[in-house]
Amino acid sequence: MAKGSQKGTEMRTRQIKTEESSGNVFADLRLANAEERLAKAGLAVRISAAIETLGLTQVGATPILSIDRPRISRLLRGQLSGFSPERLMHFLTLLGRDVEIVVKRTPRSRRQGRLRVIAA
């Protein structure tokens, strides 16, 4: 066997370390405010879906959301630093979506609560 082909075999059999996700990529990356970031991302996904379902363009969404097209573009691209969760929820209501907030006890398996966005 040629030396080069043996080395190639070794490289293919090397294992890559993996880690199971917590379900929150922002927490996995150890970013600050991971729960809020995940909730905002979920809200932005729902806003994008609502805009698409309504057949709106970014320009068409501007009078509804009362923000300019560049900010809508940032929102739809997931650049959410300038948007609070409350404002994103307000955008959903302006787009004809109900937003419900449910507060409940955490299961015994978790010490701390979590924040989630769930589409019905």
N, CA, C and O atoms as a MOPAC input file, in Angstrom:
PM7 MOZYME 1SCF
protein

 N      0.84900 1    -1.17100 1     0.00000 1
 C      0.00000 1     0.00000 1     0.00000 1
 C      0.89300 1     1.23100 1     0.00000 1
 O      1.89400 1     1.26900 1     0.71500 1
 N      0.55100 1     2.21500 1    -0.77400 1
 C      1.34200 1     3.43400 1    -0.86400 1
 C      1.17200 1     4.25600 1     0.40300 1
 O      0.10300 1     4.27200 1     1.01300 1
 N      2.24200 1     4.93500 1     0.78600 1
 C      2.25300 1     5.70800 1     2.01400 1
 C      1.16100 1     6.78100 1     2.03200 1
 O      0.51500 1     6.97300 1     3.06200 1
 N      0.94600 1     7.46800 1     0.94000 1
 C     -0.06300 1     8.53000 1     0.86200 1
 C     -1.47000 1     8.00400 1     1.07100 1
 O     -2.27400 1     8.66500 1     1.72800 1
 N     -1.79700 1     6.82900 1     0.52900 1
 C     -3.15400 1     6.30600 1     0.66700 1
 C     -3.41600 1     5.83100 1     2.08500 1
 O     -4.55600 1     5.88100 1     2.54800 1
 N     -2.38800 1     5.37000 1     2.78600 1
 C     -2.55700 1     4.94400 1     4.16800 1
 C     -2.88100 1     6.16100 1     5.05200 1
 O     -3.72900 1     6.07900 1     5.93900 1
 N     -2.21100 1     7.26500 1     4.80600 1
 C     -2.46000 1     8.48800 1     5.56200 1
 C     -3.89500 1     8.97100 1     5.32800 1
 O     -4.56000 1     9.41400 1     6.26500 1
 N     -4.36900 1     8.88700 1     4.09000 1
 C     -5.73600 1     9.28100 1     3.76900 1
 C     -6.75000 1     8.45500 1     4.52800 1
 O     -7.76800 1     8.98700 1     4.96900 1
 N     -6.49700 1     7.16300 1     4.69400 1
 C     -7.38900 1     6.28400 1     5.43600 1
 C     -7.43700 1     6.69600 1     6.89300 1
 O     -8.50900 1     6.72500 1     7.49800 1
 N     -6.28100 1     7.01500 1     7.45900 1
 C     -6.24200 1     7.45300 1     8.84900 1
 C     -7.05500 1     8.72200 1     9.05300 1
 O     -7.75100 1     8.86300 1    10.05900 1
 N     -6.97000 1     9.63600 1     8.11200 1
 C     -7.69300 1    10.89600 1     8.24500 1
 C     -9.19800 1    10.67900 1     8.17100 1
 O     -9.96000 1    11.37600 1     8.84200 1
 N     -9.62300 1     9.73300 1     7.37300 1
 C    -11.06200 1     9.47700 1     7.23900 1
 C    -11.64000 1     8.78900 1     8.46200 1
 O    -12.83400 1     8.93200 1     8.72500 1
 N    -10.84900 1     8.05500 1     9.21300 1
 C    -11.36900 1     7.32400 1    10.36300 1
 C    -11.26400 1     8.11700 1    11.66500 1
 O    -11.75700 1     7.66500 1    12.69900 1
 N    -10.63800 1     9.28000 1    11.63100 1
 C    -10.53700 1    10.11300 1    12.81800 1
 C    -11.92900 1    10.58800 1    13.21700 1
 O    -12.72000 1    11.00400 1    12.37100 1
 N    -12.21600 1    10.52300 1    14.49800 1
 C    -13.54500 1    10.92700 1    14.95400 1
 C    -13.56400 1    12.39700 1    15.33600 1
 O    -12.59000 1    12.93700 1    15.86100 1
 N    -14.66700 1    13.01400 1    15.06600 1
 C    -14.88100 1    14.41300 1    15.41600 1
 C    -15.68900 1    14.43700 1    16.70700 1
 O    -16.69600 1    13.74000 1    16.83400 1
 N    -15.24100 1    15.24200 1    17.65800 1
 C    -15.97700 1    15.36900 1    18.91400 1
 C    -17.25700 1    16.14900 1    18.65900 1
 O    -17.24200 1    17.18600 1    17.99600 1
 N    -18.34100 1    15.65400 1    19.18000 1
 C    -19.62500 1    16.34100 1    19.05400 1
 C    -20.20600 1    16.53500 1    20.44200 1
 O    -19.82900 1    15.85400 1    21.39500 1
 N    -21.10600 1    17.45300 1    20.53100 1
 C    -21.76600 1    17.74700 1    21.79100 1
 C    -23.25200 1    17.91700 1    21.50800 1
 O    -23.63000 1    18.59000 1    20.55000 1
 N    -24.08600 1    17.31600 1    22.33000 1
 C    -25.52600 1    17.43400 1    22.13900 1
 C    -25.97600 1    18.85000 1    22.46200 1
 O    -25.52600 1    19.44300 1    23.44300 1
 N    -26.85600 1    19.38500 1    21.64400 1
 C    -27.34800 1    20.74000 1    21.83400 1
 C    -28.29700 1    20.80400 1    23.02200 1
 O    -28.99800 1    19.84200 1    23.33700 1
 N    -28.29800 1    21.94100 1    23.65800 1
 C    -29.24000 1    22.18600 1    24.75300 1
 C    -30.63300 1    22.51200 1    24.21200 1
 O    -31.60900 1    22.53700 1    24.96200 1
 N    -30.71300 1    22.76400 1    22.89200 1
 C    -31.95800 1    23.21600 1    22.28700 1
 C    -31.95500 1    24.72500 1    22.08000 1
 O    -32.87100 1    25.28100 1    21.47400 1
 N    -30.91600 1    25.38300 1    22.58900 1
 C    -30.77300 1    26.82900 1    22.42300 1
 C    -29.36100 1    27.09500 1    21.92300 1
 O    -28.40600 1    27.04200 1    22.69800 1
 N    -29.22600 1    27.37900 1    20.65100 1
 C    -27.91400 1    27.58600 1    20.05000 1
 C    -27.18300 1    28.75000 1    20.70700 1
 O    -25.95500 1    28.73600 1    20.79400 1
 N    -27.91900 1    29.75600 1    21.17200 1
 C    -27.29000 1    30.90500 1    21.80900 1
 C    -26.67400 1    30.51900 1    23.15400 1
 O    -25.60500 1    31.01300 1    23.51300 1
 N    -27.34200 1    29.64200 1    23.89200 1
 C    -26.77700 1    29.13600 1    25.15300 1
 C    -25.58000 1    28.24100 1    24.86300 1
 O    -24.57200 1    28.29700 1    25.56700 1
 N    -25.69200 1    27.41900 1    23.82900 1
 C    -24.57700 1    26.53700 1    23.46300 1
 C    -23.33500 1    27.34300 1    23.11200 1
 O    -22.21300 1    26.90100 1    23.36200 1
 N    -23.53300 1    28.52800 1    22.53000 1
 C    -22.41500 1    29.40900 1    22.17500 1
 C    -22.01700 1    30.31500 1    23.34600 1
 O    -21.12500 1    31.15300 1    23.22000 1
 N    -22.69600 1    30.13100 1    24.48800 1
 C    -22.43400 1    30.90500 1    25.70300 1
 C    -22.58500 1    32.41800 1    25.49700 1
 O    -21.80100 1    33.21500 1    26.01300 1
 N    -23.60800 1    32.78300 1    24.73500 1
 C    -23.89400 1    34.19800 1    24.50600 1
 C    -24.78000 1    34.73200 1    25.63200 1
 O    -25.59700 1    34.00000 1    26.19200 1
 N    -24.61400 1    35.98900 1    25.95100 1
 C    -25.43500 1    36.62700 1    26.97800 1
 C    -26.89500 1    36.65700 1    26.53200 1
 O    -27.19600 1    36.74600 1    25.34100 1
 N    -27.78700 1    36.58300 1    27.50400 1
 C    -29.24000 1    36.66300 1    27.24900 1
 C    -29.70400 1    35.62300 1    26.23000 1
 O    -30.47500 1    35.93700 1    25.32300 1
 N    -29.23800 1    34.40300 1    26.38100 1
 C    -29.52700 1    33.34500 1    25.41100 1
 C    -31.02200 1    33.07900 1    25.25900 1
 O    -31.50400 1    32.87900 1    24.14400 1
 N    -31.75500 1    33.07400 1    26.36300 1
 C    -33.20000 1    32.80600 1    26.29400 1
 C    -33.91400 1    33.90300 1    25.50300 1
 O    -34.77400 1    33.61800 1    24.67000 1
 N    -33.55100 1    35.15000 1    25.77200 1
 C    -34.17600 1    36.26700 1    25.05800 1
 C    -33.82400 1    36.22300 1    23.57700 1
 O    -34.67900 1    36.46500 1    22.72500 1
 N    -32.57200 1    35.91600 1    23.27100 1
 C    -32.15300 1    35.83900 1    21.86900 1
 C    -32.94000 1    34.76200 1    21.13000 1
 O    -33.36000 1    34.96700 1    19.99100 1
 N    -33.14000 1    33.61200 1    21.77700 1
 C    -33.88800 1    32.53100 1    21.14000 1
 C    -35.34600 1    32.93400 1    20.92400 1
 O    -35.92300 1    32.65700 1    19.87300 1
 N    -35.93100 1    33.58400 1    21.91800 1
 C    -37.32700 1    34.03200 1    21.78700 1
 C    -37.45500 1    35.05600 1    20.66200 1
 O    -38.38500 1    34.98300 1    19.85900 1
 N    -36.52700 1    36.01000 1    20.60100 1
 C    -36.57600 1    37.01200 1    19.54400 1
 C    -36.42300 1    36.36500 1    18.16900 1
 O    -37.09900 1    36.76000 1    17.21900 1
 N    -35.54900 1    35.38600 1    18.05800 1
 C    -35.37900 1    34.68800 1    16.77700 1
 C    -36.67600 1    33.97700 1    16.38700 1
 O    -37.08100 1    34.00400 1    15.22500 1
 N    -37.31700 1    33.34700 1    17.35900 1
 C    -38.59100 1    32.67900 1    17.08500 1
 C    -39.66900 1    33.64900 1    16.64500 1
 O    -40.44500 1    33.35400 1    15.73600 1
 N    -39.71700 1    34.80500 1    17.28900 1
 C    -40.69400 1    35.83400 1    16.90000 1
 C    -40.40100 1    36.35500 1    15.49700 1
 O    -41.32000 1    36.57100 1    14.70800 1
 N    -39.12200 1    36.55600 1    15.18600 1
 C    -38.74800 1    37.05100 1    13.85800 1
 C    -39.12800 1    36.04800 1    12.77000 1
 O    -39.55300 1    36.43800 1    11.68300 1
 N    -38.97600 1    34.77300 1    13.06000 1
 C    -39.38100 1    33.73600 1    12.09700 1
 C    -40.88000 1    33.82800 1    11.84000 1
 O    -41.32400 1    33.71400 1    10.69800 1
 N    -41.67100 1    34.03400 1    12.91200 1
 C    -43.13400 1    34.14400 1    12.75600 1
 C    -43.50600 1    35.40900 1    11.99900 1
 O    -44.45300 1    35.39600 1    11.21200 1
 N    -42.77700 1    36.50700 1    12.22100 1
 C    -43.03600 1    37.74900 1    11.48700 1
 C    -42.76300 1    37.54000 1    10.00800 1
 O    -43.55500 1    37.95300 1     9.16100 1
 N    -41.65600 1    36.90800 1     9.69900 1
 C    -41.30800 1    36.62800 1     8.30200 1
 C    -42.38200 1    35.77200 1     7.63900 1
 O    -42.78500 1    36.03500 1     6.50600 1
 N    -42.84100 1    34.74800 1     8.35200 1
 C    -43.88400 1    33.87700 1     7.80500 1
 C    -45.18600 1    34.64200 1     7.59000 1
 O    -45.87100 1    34.42900 1     6.59000 1
 N    -45.53100 1    35.52900 1     8.51700 1
 C    -46.76600 1    36.31700 1     8.37800 1
 C    -46.68000 1    37.25500 1     7.18500 1
 O    -47.64400 1    37.39700 1     6.43200 1
 N    -45.53700 1    37.89000 1     7.01100 1
 C    -45.35600 1    38.79800 1     5.86500 1
 C    -45.49000 1    38.01700 1     4.56300 1
 O    -46.12200 1    38.47900 1     3.61300 1
 N    -44.89700 1    36.84300 1     4.52800 1
 C    -44.98100 1    36.01000 1     3.31600 1
 C    -46.41300 1    35.53100 1     3.07300 1
 O    -46.90700 1    35.58500 1     1.94700 1
 N    -47.06700 1    35.06900 1     4.11900 1
 C    -48.44900 1    34.57900 1     3.99200 1
 C    -49.38600 1    35.67500 1     3.49500 1
 O    -50.30200 1    35.41300 1     2.71500 1
 N    -49.15300 1    36.88700 1     3.94700 1
 C    -49.98700 1    38.01400 1     3.52300 1
 C    -49.61900 1    38.51800 1     2.13300 1
 O    -50.28100 1    39.40400 1     1.59300 1
 N    -48.57300 1    37.95800 1     1.56000 1
 C    -48.15100 1    38.35800 1     0.22300 1
 C    -47.54500 1    39.75300 1     0.18200 1
 O    -47.60400 1    40.43200 1    -0.84300 1
 N    -46.96800 1    40.17500 1     1.28700 1
 C    -46.39800 1    41.51400 1     1.36500 1
 C    -44.93500 1    41.52000 1     0.94200 1
 O    -44.21400 1    40.54100 1     1.13300 1
 N    -44.51800 1    42.61700 1     0.37500 1
 C    -43.09900 1    42.85800 1     0.15000 1
 C    -42.59200 1    43.62600 1     1.37300 1
 O    -43.37400 1    44.01200 1     2.24100 1
 N    -41.28700 1    43.84200 1     1.43200 1
 C    -40.76000 1    44.66700 1     2.52000 1
 C    -41.35300 1    46.06500 1     2.46600 1
 O    -41.71100 1    46.63400 1     3.49700 1
 N    -41.45600 1    46.61800 1     1.26400 1
 C    -42.04700 1    47.95100 1     1.10800 1
 C    -43.52100 1    47.92500 1     1.53100 1
 O    -44.00500 1    48.86200 1     2.16600 1
 N    -44.21900 1    46.86100 1     1.17800 1
 C    -45.63100 1    46.75000 1     1.54800 1
 C    -45.83900 1    46.59300 1     3.04200 1
 O    -46.90100 1    46.94700 1     3.55500 1
 N    -44.85900 1    46.07300 1     3.74400 1
 C    -44.97400 1    45.89200 1     5.19200 1
 C    -44.65800 1    47.16600 1     5.97200 1
 O    -44.99400 1    47.26600 1     7.15200 1
 N    -44.01600 1    48.14100 1     5.32300 1
 C    -43.59400 1    49.34700 1     6.04900 1
 C    -44.75400 1    50.13300 1     6.66300 1
 O    -44.64200 1    50.54400 1     7.81800 1
 N    -45.85900 1    50.36400 1     5.95300 1
 C    -46.93300 1    51.13200 1     6.60300 1
 C    -47.62600 1    50.33800 1     7.71700 1
 O    -48.16100 1    50.92600 1     8.65600 1
 N    -47.61700 1    49.04200 1     7.61700 1
 C    -48.25500 1    48.20600 1     8.64900 1
 C    -47.42600 1    48.22500 1     9.92500 1
 O    -47.96700 1    48.40400 1    11.01600 1
 N    -46.12300 1    48.04400 1     9.79500 1
 C    -45.24200 1    47.95400 1    10.96300 1
 C    -44.71600 1    49.32100 1    11.41400 1
 O    -44.12200 1    49.43300 1    12.48600 1
 N    -44.93100 1    50.35000 1    10.60500 1
 C    -44.47200 1    51.71000 1    10.90800 1
 C    -42.95700 1    51.78400 1    11.13000 1
 O    -42.48500 1    52.50900 1    12.00600 1
 N    -42.21500 1    51.03800 1    10.34100 1
 C    -40.75300 1    51.14600 1    10.32100 1
 C    -40.31400 1    51.17600 1     8.86300 1
 O    -41.04900 1    50.73900 1     7.97700 1
 N    -39.12100 1    51.69000 1     8.62000 1
 C    -38.66900 1    51.81300 1     7.23600 1
 C    -38.17500 1    50.46900 1     6.67800 1
 O    -37.91400 1    49.52600 1     7.42400 1
 N    -38.05500 1    50.41300 1     5.35000 1
 C    -37.67600 1    49.17600 1     4.67700 1
 C    -36.32600 1    48.62400 1     5.13400 1
 O    -36.21600 1    47.41100 1     5.31200 1
 N    -35.29200 1    49.44900 1     5.33400 1
 C    -34.02700 1    48.88000 1     5.80100 1
 C    -34.14800 1    48.16400 1     7.15500 1
 O    -33.48800 1    47.15100 1     7.38300 1
 N    -34.98700 1    48.69000 1     8.04400 1
 C    -35.17600 1    48.01300 1     9.33900 1
 C    -35.96100 1    46.71400 1     9.17000 1
 O    -35.69800 1    45.74000 1     9.87500 1
 N    -36.91800 1    46.68800 1     8.24600 1
 C    -37.62100 1    45.43300 1     7.96200 1
 C    -36.63700 1    44.41700 1     7.38700 1
 O    -36.67500 1    43.23900 1     7.74200 1
 N    -35.77400 1    44.86900 1     6.51600 1
 C    -34.76100 1    43.98700 1     5.94300 1
 C    -33.87200 1    43.40000 1     7.03900 1
 O    -33.59100 1    42.20200 1     7.04200 1
 N    -33.43000 1    44.25200 1     7.97300 1
 C    -32.59400 1    43.76900 1     9.08000 1
 C    -33.35000 1    42.73300 1     9.90300 1
 O    -32.79700 1    41.69700 1    10.27200 1
 N    -34.60100 1    43.01700 1    10.18200 1
 C    -35.44200 1    42.10100 1    10.95600 1
 C    -35.55200 1    40.74700 1    10.25600 1
 O    -35.37800 1    39.70300 1    10.88500 1
 N    -35.83700 1    40.76800 1     8.97400 1
 C    -36.02600 1    39.52200 1     8.22800 1
 C    -34.72200 1    38.75000 1     8.03400 1
 O    -34.75000 1    37.54900 1     7.76700 1
 N    -33.59500 1    39.41800 1     8.16500 1
 C    -32.29400 1    38.74100 1     8.07600 1
 C    -31.77800 1    38.30800 1     9.44500 1
 O    -30.66000 1    37.80600 1     9.56100 1
 N    -32.58900 1    38.50000 1    10.47700 1
 C    -32.21600 1    38.04300 1    11.81400 1
 C    -31.29900 1    38.97100 1    12.57100 1
 O    -30.71700 1    38.57300 1    13.58000 1
 N    -31.15600 1    40.19400 1    12.11200 1
 C    -30.35800 1    41.18600 1    12.84300 1
 C    -31.29400 1    41.88600 1    13.82200 1
 O    -31.91900 1    42.89300 1    13.49000 1
 N    -31.38000 1    41.34500 1    15.01600 1
 C    -32.45500 1    41.70700 1    15.93800 1
 C    -32.01800 1    42.59700 1    17.09500 1
 O    -32.80800 1    42.83200 1    18.01000 1
 N    -30.79000 1    43.09600 1    17.08300 1
 C    -30.28000 1    43.85600 1    18.22600 1
 C    -31.09200 1    45.11800 1    18.50200 1
 O    -31.14200 1    45.55600 1    19.65100 1
 N    -31.71900 1    45.71100 1    17.51800 1
 C    -32.48700 1    46.93600 1    17.72100 1
 C    -33.95100 1    46.71200 1    18.03300 1
 O    -34.72500 1    47.66800 1    18.07700 1
 N    -34.35000 1    45.45800 1    18.25200 1
 C    -35.75800 1    45.13300 1    18.47400 1
 C    -35.93000 1    44.43100 1    19.81900 1
 O    -35.22900 1    43.46200 1    20.11200 1
 N    -36.85000 1    44.91500 1    20.62400 1
 C    -37.16500 1    44.23700 1    21.89100 1
 C    -38.16000 1    43.11300 1    21.61000 1
 O    -38.84800 1    43.14000 1    20.59000 1
 N    -38.24300 1    42.13100 1    22.50100 1
 C    -39.26500 1    41.08700 1    22.32600 1
 C    -40.67400 1    41.68200 1    22.28300 1
 O    -41.52800 1    41.21200 1    21.53200 1
 N    -40.91000 1    42.71500 1    23.09000 1
 C    -42.23900 1    43.34200 1    23.12300 1
 C    -42.58000 1    43.97000 1    21.78000 1
 O    -43.71600 1    43.88200 1    21.31400 1
 N    -41.60000 1    44.59700 1    21.17000 1
 C    -41.84900 1    45.23100 1    19.87300 1
 C    -42.11200 1    44.17400 1    18.79400 1
 O    -42.96900 1    44.36100 1    17.93100 1
 N    -41.37700 1    43.07400 1    18.84900 1
 C    -41.59300 1    41.99800 1    17.88200 1
 C    -42.99300 1    41.39700 1    18.05000 1
 O    -43.65300 1    41.06400 1    17.06600 1
 N    -43.44400 1    41.26100 1    19.31100 1
 C    -44.80000 1    40.75800 1    19.54300 1
 C    -45.83400 1    41.74400 1    19.00800 1
 O    -46.85800 1    41.33900 1    18.45700 1
 N    -45.56700 1    43.03000 1    19.17100 1
 C    -46.46900 1    44.05600 1    18.63100 1
 C    -46.54800 1    43.95600 1    17.10800 1
 O    -47.63100 1    44.06200 1    16.53400 1
 N    -45.40500 1    43.75200 1    16.45400 1
 C    -45.40800 1    43.58000 1    14.99800 1
 C    -46.31500 1    42.41800 1    14.60100 1
 O    -47.05500 1    42.51500 1    13.62200 1
 N    -46.26200 1    41.32900 1    15.34700 1
 C    -47.11600 1    40.17600 1    15.02700 1
 C    -48.59100 1    40.53500 1    15.13400 1
 O    -49.39500 1    40.11800 1    14.29900 1
 N    -48.95200 1    41.30500 1    16.15500 1
 C    -50.36500 1    41.69100 1    16.27300 1
 C    -50.77200 1    42.60400 1    15.12400 1
 O    -51.89300 1    42.51400 1    14.62500 1
 N    -49.86100 1    43.48800 1    14.70100 1
 C    -50.16000 1    44.36100 1    13.55300 1
 C    -50.34500 1    43.55300 1    12.27200 1
 O    -51.06400 1    43.97100 1    11.36500 1
 N    -49.69600 1    42.40100 1    12.20400 1
 C    -49.80500 1    41.52300 1    11.03600 1
 C    -50.96800 1    40.53700 1    11.16700 1
 O    -51.07700 1    39.58400 1    10.39500 1
 N    -51.82900 1    40.77800 1    12.15100 1
 C    -53.02700 1    39.93700 1    12.29800 1
 C    -52.78100 1    38.61600 1    12.99600 1
 O    -53.47400 1    37.63700 1    12.72200 1
 N    -51.81800 1    38.56800 1    13.88400 1
 C    -51.51600 1    37.34800 1    14.62100 1
 C    -51.79100 1    37.59000 1    16.10300 1
 O    -51.47300 1    38.65400 1    16.63300 1
 N    -52.37600 1    36.61000 1    16.75800 1
 C    -52.55000 1    36.65800 1    18.20200 1
 C    -51.26100 1    36.18100 1    18.85700 1
 O    -50.62800 1    35.23900 1    18.38100 1
 N    -50.88100 1    36.82400 1    19.93200 1
 C    -49.71800 1    36.42100 1    20.71900 1
 C    -50.22100 1    36.12200 1    22.12200 1
 O    -50.84200 1    36.97800 1    22.75300 1
 N    -49.96300 1    34.93200 1    22.61200 1
 C    -50.38100 1    34.54200 1    23.95300 1
 C    -49.14300 1    34.27000 1    24.79300 1
 O    -48.19000 1    33.65300 1    24.31900 1
 N    -49.15500 1    34.72200 1    26.02000 1
 C    -48.06800 1    34.46200 1    26.95700 1
 C    -48.63200 1    33.55500 1    28.04200 1
 O    -49.60700 1    33.90700 1    28.70500 1
 N    -48.02700 1    32.39700 1    28.22200 1
 C    -48.47000 1    31.42100 1    29.20500 1
 C    -47.37300 1    31.26900 1    30.25200 1
 O    -46.21800 1    31.00800 1    29.91600 1
 N    -47.73400 1    31.43300 1    31.50200 1
 C    -46.78200 1    31.25800 1    32.59400 1
 C    -47.18300 1    29.99400 1    33.34100 1
 O    -48.33400 1    29.84700 1    33.75100 1
 N    -46.22700 1    29.08100 1    33.51700 1
 C    -46.51100 1    27.82700 1    34.22900 1
 C    -45.27400 1    27.39600 1    35.00300 1
 O    -44.17400 1    27.89400 1    34.76500 1
 N    -45.46200 1    26.48400 1    35.91300 1
 C    -44.35200 1    25.95800 1    36.70000 1
 C    -43.43100 1    25.12400 1    35.82200 1
 O    -43.86200 1    24.49100 1    34.85800 1
 N    -42.15300 1    25.14000 1    36.18100 1
 C    -41.20700 1    24.29200 1    35.46400 1
 C    -41.33500 1    22.86600 1    35.98800 1
 O    -41.71100 1    22.66100 1    37.14200 1
 N    -41.02600 1    21.88300 1    35.15200 1
 C    -41.03600 1    20.51300 1    35.65400 1
 C    -39.90900 1    20.31100 1    36.67100 1
 O    -38.94000 1    21.07100 1    36.68200 1
 N    -40.03000 1    19.31500 1    37.50200 1
 C    -39.01500 1    19.05400 1    38.53300 1
 C    -37.64600 1    18.75500 1    37.94000 1
 O    -36.62400 1    18.91300 1    38.60900 1
 N    -37.62900 1    18.32700 1    36.69600 1
 C    -36.35400 1    17.98200 1    36.05000 1
 C    -35.50500 1    19.21300 1    35.72700 1
 O    -34.31300 1    19.08600 1    35.44700 1
 N    -36.11500 1    20.40800 1    35.76400 1
 C    -35.38500 1    21.65300 1    35.49400 1
 C    -35.53000 1    22.59200 1    36.66500 1
 O    -36.62100 1    22.74500 1    37.21400 1
 N    -34.44200 1    23.22000 1    37.05100 1
 C    -34.47200 1    24.16600 1    38.15600 1
 C    -34.96600 1    25.53300 1    37.71500 1
 O    -35.71700 1    26.19600 1    38.43100 1
 N    -34.54500 1    25.94100 1    36.54600 1
 C    -34.85900 1    27.28000 1    36.05300 1
 C    -35.88300 1    27.21100 1    34.92500 1
 O    -35.90800 1    26.25100 1    34.15500 1
 N    -36.71700 1    28.22700 1    34.83700 1
 C    -37.69700 1    28.30100 1    33.76700 1
 C    -37.03400 1    28.64600 1    32.44300 1
 O    -35.84100 1    28.94600 1    32.39200 1
 N    -37.81100 1    28.60000 1    31.38400 1
 C    -37.29900 1    28.95200 1    30.05800 1
 C    -38.35900 1    29.75300 1    29.31300 1
 O    -39.54000 1    29.75400 1    29.65800 1
 N    -37.88800 1    30.42200 1    28.29300 1
 C    -38.74500 1    31.25200 1    27.46200 1
 C    -38.78500 1    30.64200 1    26.08600 1
 O    -37.73700 1    30.41900 1    25.47900 1
 N    -39.98900 1    30.36100 1    25.56700 1
 C    -40.11100 1    29.74200 1    24.24500 1
 C    -41.17800 1    30.43400 1    23.42700 1
 O    -42.13700 1    31.00100 1    23.95100 1
 N    -40.97500 1    30.36600 1    22.10800 1
 C    -41.97500 1    30.85900 1    21.16200 1
 C    -42.50000 1    29.63600 1    20.42000 1
 O    -41.73200 1    28.89400 1    19.80900 1
 N    -43.79500 1    29.43500 1    20.47800 1
 C    -44.41200 1    28.26800 1    19.85100 1
 C    -45.48200 1    28.74800 1    18.88500 1
 O    -46.33200 1    29.56300 1    19.24500 1
 N    -45.44000 1    28.24800 1    17.66900 1
 C    -46.46700 1    28.61400 1    16.68400 1
 C    -47.60300 1    27.60900 1    16.75700 1
 O    -47.37600 1    26.40200 1    16.84100 1
 N    -48.81100 1    28.11200 1    16.72400 1
 C    -49.98800 1    27.23700 1    16.76600 1
 C    -50.40900 1    26.87100 1    15.36100 1
 O    -51.38300 1    26.14000 1    15.18000 1

